[in-house]
Amino acid sequence: TGSDLLVVADLPGLRASEVFFAVDLGLVTICSEAKPGQDDLGGGSLWRLCRDMRRGRYSQTLALPEDLSIDRWTATFEDSVLRIRIPRAA
């Protein structure tokens, strides 16, 4: 946007507790590790198939421009979409 940088990560099927991120000087890193439990789908062969599909780790690091106020970021996680907003320096 004009006064902010917006990083959007679509992470389908993940819960907020499975997503981690860090905003640091010049970088934003987003990681996830999906470890579904048996309660997710109630057990059975369908659960085993879906469990295998969702298990795994993901990591992505993005370089940030220098004109940001990285100490003033905000983040939301709704409907499996992570949004990190970092304002530009004055």
Secondary structure, 3 states (H helix, E strand, C coil): CCCEEEEEEECCCCCHHHEEEEEECCEEEEEEEECCCHHHCCCHHHHHHHHHHHCEEEEEEEECCCCECHHHCEEEEECCEEEEEEEECC
